[in-house]
Amino acid sequence: KFLFGTDRYVLTKIASDHLDQLIKVLLKYRDTNIEIHGHTDDKGRENYNLALSQKRAQSVCAYLTKSSIPANRITVKGFGEAQPKYSNLSDSGRLANRRVEILISAQQKS
């Protein structure tokens, strides 16, 4: 999980460092697919948050593809404010909801 500031989608240094570690694993296990899910808190308009969540997920995708992870292994989805994991009634809950999550799955063998 990678967290973002309010109205932000640029990766932080900490997020980049964590992604560098993930890239090592993804390069080792080339028979995996990645889903990148972007999320927001509930501040702002719903349609704006949906676009922001997509930008967050896309920023992670761009970092991975620049680091030799093939784009055909990656699916990007933005969920906006629709899937909060924490209460949006507190600052800490809103911060935790401004996130990108990465799911890794094995490719289907034919």
N, CA, C and O atoms as CSV, one atom per row, in Angstrom:
chain,resi,resn,atom,element,x,y,z
A,1,LYS,N,N,0.859,-1.179,0.000
A,1,LYS,CA,C,0.000,0.000,0.000
A,1,LYS,C,C,0.896,1.229,0.000
A,1,LYS,O,O,1.883,1.289,0.732
A,2,PHE,N,N,0.541,2.218,-0.833
A,2,PHE,CA,C,1.281,3.459,-0.935
A,2,PHE,C,C,0.317,4.603,-0.658
A,2,PHE,O,O,-0.772,4.652,-1.232
A,3,LEU,N,N,0.709,5.523,0.219
A,3,LEU,CA,C,-0.168,6.625,0.607
A,3,LEU,C,C,0.205,7.900,-0.126
A,3,LEU,O,O,1.349,8.083,-0.542
A,4,PHE,N,N,-0.787,8.791,-0.282
A,4,PHE,CA,C,-0.603,10.040,-0.998
A,4,PHE,C,C,-1.148,11.195,-0.172
A,4,PHE,O,O,-2.055,11.016,0.641
A,5,GLY,N,N,-0.590,12.375,-0.385
A,5,GLY,CA,C,-1.107,13.584,0.233
A,5,GLY,C,C,-2.423,13.990,-0.411
A,5,GLY,O,O,-2.821,13.451,-1.443
A,6,THR,N,N,-3.083,14.941,0.211
A,6,THR,CA,C,-4.340,15.455,-0.323
A,6,THR,C,C,-4.119,16.022,-1.719
A,6,THR,O,O,-3.212,16.825,-1.938
A,7,ASP,N,N,-4.949,15.598,-2.650
A,7,ASP,CA,C,-4.931,16.083,-4.025
A,7,ASP,C,C,-3.583,15.826,-4.714
A,7,ASP,O,O,-3.184,16.589,-5.594
A,8,ARG,N,N,-2.889,14.768,-4.322
A,8,ARG,CA,C,-1.572,14.451,-4.891
A,8,ARG,C,C,-1.599,13.070,-5.542
A,8,ARG,O,O,-2.336,12.176,-5.126
A,9,TYR,N,N,-0.768,12.927,-6.581
A,9,TYR,CA,C,-0.611,11.611,-7.206
A,9,TYR,C,C,0.842,11.320,-7.571
A,9,TYR,O,O,1.135,10.276,-8.153
A,10,VAL,N,N,1.748,12.226,-7.236
A,10,VAL,CA,C,3.166,12.014,-7.490
A,10,VAL,C,C,3.720,11.117,-6.383
A,10,VAL,O,O,3.418,11.307,-5.205
A,11,LEU,N,N,4.534,10.138,-6.778
A,11,LEU,CA,C,5.107,9.207,-5.810
A,11,LEU,C,C,6.110,9.912,-4.897
A,11,LEU,O,O,6.879,10.765,-5.340
A,12,THR,N,N,6.088,9.547,-3.631
A,12,THR,CA,C,7.070,10.052,-2.685
A,12,THR,C,C,8.355,9.230,-2.788
A,12,THR,O,O,8.370,8.169,-3.412
A,13,LYS,N,N,9.410,9.712,-2.186
A,13,LYS,CA,C,10.678,8.975,-2.154
A,13,LYS,C,C,10.480,7.631,-1.453
A,13,LYS,O,O,11.024,6.621,-1.898
A,14,ILE,N,N,9.725,7.606,-0.388
A,14,ILE,CA,C,9.463,6.356,0.343
A,14,ILE,C,C,8.720,5.370,-0.551
A,14,ILE,O,O,9.054,4.186,-0.583
A,15,ALA,N,N,7.715,5.854,-1.277
A,15,ALA,CA,C,6.966,4.974,-2.182
A,15,ALA,C,C,7.880,4.431,-3.279
A,15,ALA,O,O,7.811,3.248,-3.614
A,16,SER,N,N,8.726,5.278,-3.834
A,16,SER,CA,C,9.660,4.834,-4.879
A,16,SER,C,C,10.618,3.768,-4.345
A,16,SER,O,O,10.911,2.787,-5.029
A,17,ASP,N,N,11.096,3.967,-3.134
A,17,ASP,CA,C,11.988,2.969,-2.526
A,17,ASP,C,C,11.291,1.626,-2.352
A,17,ASP,O,O,11.882,0.579,-2.613
A,18,HIS,N,N,10.044,1.653,-1.915
A,18,HIS,CA,C,9.282,0.415,-1.761
A,18,HIS,C,C,9.006,-0.235,-3.124
A,18,HIS,O,O,9.061,-1.457,-3.261
A,19,LEU,N,N,8.714,0.585,-4.111
A,19,LEU,CA,C,8.483,0.043,-5.447
A,19,LEU,C,C,9.750,-0.588,-6.012
A,19,LEU,O,O,9.676,-1.591,-6.721
A,20,ASP,N,N,10.898,-0.020,-5.711
A,20,ASP,CA,C,12.161,-0.614,-6.159
A,20,ASP,C,C,12.321,-2.029,-5.610
A,20,ASP,O,O,12.812,-2.917,-6.307
A,21,GLN,N,N,11.912,-2.234,-4.383
A,21,GLN,CA,C,11.965,-3.576,-3.801
A,21,GLN,C,C,10.970,-4.514,-4.487
A,21,GLN,O,O,11.278,-5.676,-4.751
A,22,LEU,N,N,9.784,-3.998,-4.767
A,22,LEU,CA,C,8.772,-4.788,-5.461
A,22,LEU,C,C,9.246,-5.162,-6.860
A,22,LEU,O,O,9.014,-6.282,-7.314
A,23,ILE,N,N,9.899,-4.249,-7.534
A,23,ILE,CA,C,10.393,-4.510,-8.890
A,23,ILE,C,C,11.343,-5.699,-8.899
A,23,ILE,O,O,11.294,-6.522,-9.813
A,24,LYS,N,N,12.191,-5.799,-7.908
A,24,LYS,CA,C,13.116,-6.944,-7.816
A,24,LYS,C,C,12.338,-8.254,-7.778
A,24,LYS,O,O,12.716,-9.221,-8.439
A,25,VAL,N,N,11.267,-8.287,-7.018
A,25,VAL,CA,C,10.441,-9.492,-6.908
A,25,VAL,C,C,9.737,-9.765,-8.237
A,25,VAL,O,O,9.704,-10.904,-8.704
A,26,LEU,N,N,9.177,-8.723,-8.841
A,26,LEU,CA,C,8.452,-8.898,-10.100
A,26,LEU,C,C,9.369,-9.353,-11.231
A,26,LEU,O,O,8.947,-10.118,-12.099
A,27,LEU,N,N,10.607,-8.897,-11.231
A,27,LEU,CA,C,11.559,-9.339,-12.245
A,27,LEU,C,C,11.976,-10.792,-12.023
A,27,LEU,O,O,12.262,-11.518,-12.974
A,28,LYS,N,N,12.007,-11.195,-10.782
A,28,LYS,CA,C,12.356,-12.590,-10.461
A,28,LYS,C,C,11.214,-13.531,-10.836
A,28,LYS,O,O,11.448,-14.613,-11.374
A,29,TYR,N,N,9.987,-13.119,-10.554
A,29,TYR,CA,C,8.811,-13.948,-10.823
A,29,TYR,C,C,8.062,-13.362,-12.015
A,29,TYR,O,O,7.074,-12.646,-11.851
A,30,ARG,N,N,8.537,-13.670,-13.192
A,30,ARG,CA,C,8.011,-13.082,-14.421
A,30,ARG,C,C,6.661,-13.655,-14.846
A,30,ARG,O,O,6.044,-13.147,-15.782
A,31,ASP,N,N,6.202,-14.696,-14.180
A,31,ASP,CA,C,4.911,-15.283,-14.538
A,31,ASP,C,C,3.795,-14.768,-13.627
A,31,ASP,O,O,2.854,-15.492,-13.302
A,32,THR,N,N,3.923,-13.498,-13.221
A,32,THR,CA,C,2.891,-12.880,-12.390
A,32,THR,C,C,2.302,-11.677,-13.107
A,32,THR,O,O,2.956,-11.042,-13.935
A,33,ASN,N,N,1.070,-11.382,-12.777
A,33,ASN,CA,C,0.385,-10.183,-13.241
A,33,ASN,C,C,0.173,-9.258,-12.057
A,33,ASN,O,O,0.152,-9.702,-10.909
A,34,ILE,N,N,0.017,-7.976,-12.335
A,34,ILE,CA,C,-0.124,-6.970,-11.288
A,34,ILE,C,C,-1.387,-6.170,-11.540
A,34,ILE,O,O,-1.629,-5.733,-12.666
A,35,GLU,N,N,-2.197,-5.971,-10.505
A,35,GLU,CA,C,-3.325,-5.035,-10.555
A,35,GLU,C,C,-2.990,-3.893,-9.624
A,35,GLU,O,O,-2.623,-4.111,-8.469
A,36,ILE,N,N,-3.116,-2.680,-10.119
A,36,ILE,CA,C,-2.850,-1.487,-9.324
A,36,ILE,C,C,-4.176,-0.778,-9.107
A,36,ILE,O,O,-4.832,-0.364,-10.063
A,37,HIS,N,N,-4.572,-0.638,-7.833
A,37,HIS,CA,C,-5.861,-0.041,-7.473
A,37,HIS,C,C,-5.634,1.306,-6.797
A,37,HIS,O,O,-4.994,1.379,-5.748
A,38,GLY,N,N,-6.156,2.368,-7.396
A,38,GLY,CA,C,-6.063,3.703,-6.812
A,38,GLY,C,C,-7.328,4.055,-6.051
A,38,GLY,O,O,-8.434,3.683,-6.444
A,39,HIS,N,N,-7.143,4.793,-4.935
A,39,HIS,CA,C,-8.260,5.175,-4.066
A,39,HIS,C,C,-8.072,6.610,-3.567
A,39,HIS,O,O,-6.966,7.149,-3.606
A,40,THR,N,N,-9.152,7.214,-3.102
A,40,THR,CA,C,-9.111,8.546,-2.497
A,40,THR,C,C,-9.940,8.557,-1.220
A,40,THR,O,O,-10.651,7.601,-0.910
A,41,ASP,N,N,-9.832,9.662,-0.488
A,41,ASP,CA,C,-10.770,9.890,0.613
A,41,ASP,C,C,-12.035,10.502,0.008
A,41,ASP,O,O,-12.174,10.561,-1.214
A,42,ASP,N,N,-12.950,10.954,0.857
A,42,ASP,CA,C,-14.222,11.458,0.326
A,42,ASP,C,C,-14.287,12.976,0.229
A,42,ASP,O,O,-15.367,13.535,0.041
A,43,LYS,N,N,-13.158,13.643,0.352
A,43,LYS,CA,C,-13.137,15.101,0.182
A,43,LYS,C,C,-13.168,15.420,-1.312
A,43,LYS,O,O,-12.498,14.753,-2.100
A,44,GLY,N,N,-13.921,16.409,-1.696
A,44,GLY,CA,C,-14.007,16.789,-3.103
A,44,GLY,C,C,-15.146,16.088,-3.815
A,44,GLY,O,O,-15.867,15.274,-3.239
A,45,ARG,N,N,-15.283,16.428,-5.086
A,45,ARG,CA,C,-16.366,15.861,-5.895
A,45,ARG,C,C,-16.035,14.418,-6.291
A,45,ARG,O,O,-14.873,14.054,-6.473
A,46,GLU,N,N,-17.072,13.628,-6.416
A,46,GLU,CA,C,-16.910,12.205,-6.713
A,46,GLU,C,C,-16.194,11.970,-8.045
A,46,GLU,O,O,-15.296,11.132,-8.125
A,47,ASN,N,N,-16.584,12.698,-9.083
A,47,ASN,CA,C,-15.951,12.490,-10.392
A,47,ASN,C,C,-14.487,12.933,-10.383
A,47,ASN,O,O,-13.657,12.326,-11.059
A,48,TYR,N,N,-14.164,13.982,-9.628
A,48,TYR,CA,C,-12.772,14.418,-9.488
A,48,TYR,C,C,-11.962,13.340,-8.769
A,48,TYR,O,O,-10.845,13.026,-9.180
A,49,ASN,N,N,-12.517,12.779,-7.708
A,49,ASN,CA,C,-11.822,11.740,-6.950
A,49,ASN,C,C,-11.586,10.484,-7.783
A,49,ASN,O,O,-10.555,9.825,-7.647
A,50,LEU,N,N,-12.530,10.162,-8.630
A,50,LEU,CA,C,-12.357,9.000,-9.508
A,50,LEU,C,C,-11.161,9.223,-10.435
A,50,LEU,O,O,-10.332,8.330,-10.610
A,51,ALA,N,N,-11.074,10.411,-11.026
A,51,ALA,CA,C,-9.943,10.726,-11.905
A,51,ALA,C,C,-8.626,10.756,-11.125
A,51,ALA,O,O,-7.602,10.287,-11.622
A,52,LEU,N,N,-8.650,11.303,-9.910
A,52,LEU,CA,C,-7.446,11.353,-9.078
A,52,LEU,C,C,-6.971,9.950,-8.711
A,52,LEU,O,O,-5.770,9.679,-8.714
A,53,SER,N,N,-7.899,9.070,-8.400
A,53,SER,CA,C,-7.506,7.694,-8.047
A,53,SER,C,C,-6.861,6.995,-9.241
A,53,SER,O,O,-5.926,6.211,-9.078
A,54,GLN,N,N,-7.361,7.281,-10.431
A,54,GLN,CA,C,-6.779,6.719,-11.650
A,54,GLN,C,C,-5.361,7.258,-11.859
A,54,GLN,O,O,-4.458,6.507,-12.230
A,55,LYS,N,N,-5.168,8.550,-11.623
A,55,LYS,CA,C,-3.834,9.151,-11.757
A,55,LYS,C,C,-2.856,8.539,-10.751
A,55,LYS,O,O,-1.690,8.320,-11.079
A,56,ARG,N,N,-3.316,8.265,-9.550
A,56,ARG,CA,C,-2.456,7.637,-8.540
A,56,ARG,C,C,-2.022,6.253,-9.001
A,56,ARG,O,O,-0.842,5.910,-8.933
A,57,ALA,N,N,-2.961,5.477,-9.460
A,57,ALA,CA,C,-2.631,4.131,-9.938
A,57,ALA,C,C,-1.722,4.204,-11.160
A,57,ALA,O,O,-0.793,3.408,-11.298
A,58,GLN,N,N,-1.990,5.151,-12.034
A,58,GLN,CA,C,-1.187,5.291,-13.243
A,58,GLN,C,C,0.237,5.722,-12.919
A,58,GLN,O,O,1.169,5.327,-13.621
A,59,SER,N,N,0.430,6.526,-11.872
A,59,SER,CA,C,1.786,6.942,-11.508
A,59,SER,C,C,2.612,5.743,-11.049
A,59,SER,O,O,3.810,5.675,-11.323
A,60,VAL,N,N,1.985,4.806,-10.359
A,60,VAL,CA,C,2.678,3.578,-9.953
A,60,VAL,C,C,2.976,2.731,-11.196
A,60,VAL,O,O,4.077,2.198,-11.335
A,61,CYS,N,N,2.017,2.611,-12.076
A,61,CYS,CA,C,2.205,1.852,-13.312
A,61,CYS,C,C,3.367,2.422,-14.123
A,61,CYS,O,O,4.207,1.666,-14.613
A,62,ALA,N,N,3.424,3.732,-14.269
A,62,ALA,CA,C,4.492,4.369,-15.042
A,62,ALA,C,C,5.858,4.075,-14.422
A,62,ALA,O,O,6.827,3.832,-15.141
A,63,TYR,N,N,5.936,4.097,-13.114
A,63,TYR,CA,C,7.197,3.798,-12.435
A,63,TYR,C,C,7.621,2.356,-12.713
A,63,TYR,O,O,8.794,2.088,-12.976
A,64,LEU,N,N,6.672,1.439,-12.654
A,64,LEU,CA,C,6.988,0.029,-12.898
A,64,LEU,C,C,7.418,-0.202,-14.346
A,64,LEU,O,O,8.387,-0.919,-14.597
A,65,THR,N,N,6.711,0.392,-15.290
A,65,THR,CA,C,7.056,0.160,-16.697
A,65,THR,C,C,8.394,0.808,-17.049
A,65,THR,O,O,9.127,0.281,-17.886
A,66,LYS,N,N,8.725,1.940,-16.428
A,66,LYS,CA,C,10.038,2.550,-16.655
A,66,LYS,C,C,11.159,1.674,-16.090
A,66,LYS,O,O,12.325,1.822,-16.457
A,67,SER,N,N,10.788,0.771,-15.201
A,67,SER,CA,C,11.772,-0.106,-14.553
A,67,SER,C,C,11.714,-1.528,-15.097
A,67,SER,O,O,12.004,-2.486,-14.381
A,68,SER,N,N,11.342,-1.658,-16.349
A,68,SER,CA,C,11.392,-2.933,-17.085
A,68,SER,C,C,10.276,-3.921,-16.766
A,68,SER,O,O,10.392,-5.095,-17.120
A,69,ILE,N,N,9.222,-3.498,-16.124
A,69,ILE,CA,C,8.069,-4.378,-15.938
A,69,ILE,C,C,7.163,-4.174,-17.149
A,69,ILE,O,O,6.693,-3.059,-17.374
A,70,PRO,N,N,6.906,-5.219,-17.932
A,70,PRO,CA,C,6.103,-5.063,-19.147
A,70,PRO,C,C,4.668,-4.593,-18.839
A,70,PRO,O,O,4.019,-5.081,-17.914
A,71,ALA,N,N,4.205,-3.640,-19.639
A,71,ALA,CA,C,2.865,-3.087,-19.445
A,71,ALA,C,C,1.775,-4.145,-19.588
A,71,ALA,O,O,0.708,-4.013,-18.989
A,72,ASN,N,N,2.031,-5.201,-20.380
A,72,ASN,CA,C,0.994,-6.221,-20.555
A,72,ASN,C,C,0.796,-7.086,-19.311
A,72,ASN,O,O,-0.115,-7.914,-19.278
A,73,ARG,N,N,1.618,-6.910,-18.310
A,73,ARG,CA,C,1.437,-7.607,-17.027
A,73,ARG,C,C,0.646,-6.770,-16.028
A,73,ARG,O,O,0.349,-7.238,-14.929
A,74,ILE,N,N,0.305,-5.547,-16.393
A,74,ILE,CA,C,-0.250,-4.582,-15.436
A,74,ILE,C,C,-1.656,-4.159,-15.843
A,74,ILE,O,O,-1.914,-3.842,-17.004
A,75,THR,N,N,-2.560,-4.161,-14.864
A,75,THR,CA,C,-3.906,-3.608,-15.015
A,75,THR,C,C,-4.053,-2.472,-14.011
A,75,THR,O,O,-3.700,-2.620,-12.841
A,76,VAL,N,N,-4.575,-1.341,-14.471
A,76,VAL,CA,C,-4.732,-0.163,-13.621
A,76,VAL,C,C,-6.219,0.113,-13.443
A,76,VAL,O,O,-6.978,0.139,-14.412
A,77,LYS,N,N,-6.629,0.322,-12.182
A,77,LYS,CA,C,-8.030,0.624,-11.885
A,77,LYS,C,C,-8.096,1.760,-10.871
A,77,LYS,O,O,-7.339,1.784,-9.901
A,78,GLY,N,N,-8.996,2.687,-11.101
A,78,GLY,CA,C,-9.273,3.750,-10.150
A,78,GLY,C,C,-10.647,3.557,-9.550
A,78,GLY,O,O,-11.619,3.326,-10.270
A,79,PHE,N,N,-10.735,3.650,-8.227
A,79,PHE,CA,C,-12.009,3.443,-7.536
A,79,PHE,C,C,-12.534,4.714,-6.864
A,79,PHE,O,O,-13.618,4.705,-6.282
A,80,GLY,N,N,-11.773,5.797,-6.944
A,80,GLY,CA,C,-12.219,7.026,-6.299
A,80,GLY,C,C,-12.415,6.821,-4.811
A,80,GLY,O,O,-11.580,6.223,-4.132
A,81,GLU,N,N,-13.528,7.324,-4.319
A,81,GLU,CA,C,-13.843,7.240,-2.894
A,81,GLU,C,C,-14.757,6.056,-2.567
A,81,GLU,O,O,-15.232,5.940,-1.437
A,82,ALA,N,N,-15.005,5.184,-3.535
A,82,ALA,CA,C,-16.016,4.131,-3.401
A,82,ALA,C,C,-15.631,2.990,-2.465
A,82,ALA,O,O,-16.513,2.268,-1.998
A,83,GLN,N,N,-14.340,2.804,-2.174
A,83,GLN,CA,C,-13.927,1.665,-1.365
A,83,GLN,C,C,-13.041,2.090,-0.189
A,83,GLN,O,O,-11.886,1.672,-0.106
A,84,PRO,N,N,-13.570,2.913,0.715
A,84,PRO,CA,C,-12.746,3.306,1.861
A,84,PRO,C,C,-12.477,2.109,2.772
A,84,PRO,O,O,-13.350,1.266,2.978
A,85,LYS,N,N,-11.275,2.046,3.305
A,85,LYS,CA,C,-10.948,1.011,4.288
A,85,LYS,C,C,-11.045,1.559,5.702
A,85,LYS,O,O,-11.135,0.802,6.668
A,86,TYR,N,N,-11.027,2.876,5.813
A,86,TYR,CA,C,-11.005,3.529,7.111
A,86,TYR,C,C,-12.043,4.641,7.118
A,86,TYR,O,O,-12.525,5.051,6.063
A,87,SER,N,N,-12.379,5.121,8.280
A,87,SER,CA,C,-13.366,6.182,8.402
A,87,SER,C,C,-12.820,7.477,7.817
A,87,SER,O,O,-11.685,7.863,8.096
A,88,ASN,N,N,-13.623,8.139,7.014
A,88,ASN,CA,C,-13.258,9.445,6.481
A,88,ASN,C,C,-13.614,10.575,7.441
A,88,ASN,O,O,-13.558,11.747,7.069
A,89,LEU,N,N,-13.978,10.230,8.669
A,89,LEU,CA,C,-14.325,11.236,9.667
A,89,LEU,C,C,-13.111,11.765,10.417
A,89,LEU,O,O,-13.229,12.727,11.177
A,90,SER,N,N,-11.943,11.150,10.218
A,90,SER,CA,C,-10.733,11.621,10.900
A,90,SER,C,C,-9.626,11.858,9.878
A,90,SER,O,O,-9.641,11.291,8.786
A,91,ASP,N,N,-8.664,12.706,10.251
A,91,ASP,CA,C,-7.525,12.971,9.367
A,91,ASP,C,C,-6.748,11.692,9.086
A,91,ASP,O,O,-6.337,11.454,7.950
A,92,SER,N,N,-6.543,10.868,10.110
A,92,SER,CA,C,-5.767,9.638,9.917
A,92,SER,C,C,-6.513,8.650,9.020
A,92,SER,O,O,-5.891,7.944,8.227
A,93,GLY,N,N,-7.830,8.598,9.140
A,93,GLY,CA,C,-8.621,7.731,8.272
A,93,GLY,C,C,-8.583,8.194,6.830
A,93,GLY,O,O,-8.443,7.382,5.915
A,94,ARG,N,N,-8.710,9.517,6.622
A,94,ARG,CA,C,-8.643,10.052,5.259
A,94,ARG,C,C,-7.267,9.796,4.645
A,94,ARG,O,O,-7.172,9.432,3.473
A,95,LEU,N,N,-6.200,9.984,5.428
A,95,LEU,CA,C,-4.855,9.716,4.923
A,95,LEU,C,C,-4.727,8.257,4.487
A,95,LEU,O,O,-4.181,7.976,3.420
A,96,ALA,N,N,-5.219,7.345,5.290
A,96,ALA,CA,C,-5.122,5.919,4.968
A,96,ALA,C,C,-5.954,5.553,3.744
A,96,ALA,O,O,-5.637,4.585,3.053
A,97,ASN,N,N,-6.998,6.301,3.470
A,97,ASN,CA,C,-7.826,6.030,2.291
A,97,ASN,C,C,-7.228,6.598,1.006
A,97,ASN,O,O,-7.631,6.197,-0.086
A,98,ARG,N,N,-6.282,7.516,1.113
A,98,ARG,CA,C,-5.588,8.066,-0.069
A,98,ARG,C,C,-4.432,7.132,-0.389
A,98,ARG,O,O,-3.291,7.379,-0.001
A,99,ARG,N,N,-4.742,6.060,-1.100
A,99,ARG,CA,C,-3.787,4.972,-1.227
A,99,ARG,C,C,-3.824,4.339,-2.602
A,99,ARG,O,O,-4.773,4.506,-3.369
A,100,VAL,N,N,-2.752,3.602,-2.889
A,100,VAL,CA,C,-2.706,2.682,-4.018
A,100,VAL,C,C,-2.336,1.331,-3.452
A,100,VAL,O,O,-1.398,1.209,-2.664
A,101,GLU,N,N,-3.070,0.326,-3.854
A,101,GLU,CA,C,-2.791,-1.050,-3.449
A,101,GLU,C,C,-2.411,-1.854,-4.679
A,101,GLU,O,O,-2.941,-1.636,-5.768
A,102,ILE,N,N,-1.492,-2.781,-4.490
A,102,ILE,CA,C,-1.025,-3.616,-5.596
A,102,ILE,C,C,-1.356,-5.065,-5.283
A,102,ILE,O,O,-1.009,-5.580,-4.220
A,103,LEU,N,N,-2.026,-5.710,-6.215
A,103,LEU,CA,C,-2.332,-7.132,-6.084
A,103,LEU,C,C,-1.490,-7.880,-7.110
A,103,LEU,O,O,-1.382,-7.464,-8.264
A,104,ILE,N,N,-0.901,-8.979,-6.682
A,104,ILE,CA,C,-0.062,-9.792,-7.552
A,104,ILE,C,C,-0.711,-11.161,-7.674
A,104,ILE,O,O,-1.097,-11.771,-6.677
A,105,SER,N,N,-0.829,-11.638,-8.916
A,105,SER,CA,C,-1.430,-12.958,-9.138
A,105,SER,C,C,-0.635,-13.716,-10.191
A,105,SER,O,O,0.026,-13.121,-11.041
A,106,ALA,N,N,-0.713,-15.031,-10.117
A,106,ALA,CA,C,-0.042,-15.873,-11.103
A,106,ALA,C,C,-0.772,-15.790,-12.431
A,106,ALA,O,O,-1.999,-15.698,-12.467
A,107,GLN,N,N,-0.024,-15.822,-13.519
A,107,GLN,CA,C,-0.631,-15.864,-14.840
A,107,GLN,C,C,-1.256,-17.215,-15.076
A,107,GLN,O,O,-0.765,-18.234,-14.592
A,108,GLN,N,N,-2.342,-17.219,-15.824
A,108,GLN,CA,C,-3.002,-18.468,-16.180
A,108,GLN,C,C,-2.116,-19.259,-17.148
A,108,GLN,O,O,-1.649,-18.717,-18.149
A,109,LYS,N,N,-1.891,-20.510,-16.855
A,109,LYS,CA,C,-1.121,-21.367,-17.760
A,109,LYS,C,C,-2.079,-22.080,-18.702
A,109,LYS,O,O,-3.132,-22.556,-18.279
A,110,SER,N,N,-1.719,-22.154,-19.969
A,110,SER,CA,C,-2.600,-22.820,-20.928
A,110,SER,C,C,-2.140,-24.232,-21.214
A,110,SER,O,O,-2.769,-24.939,-22.001
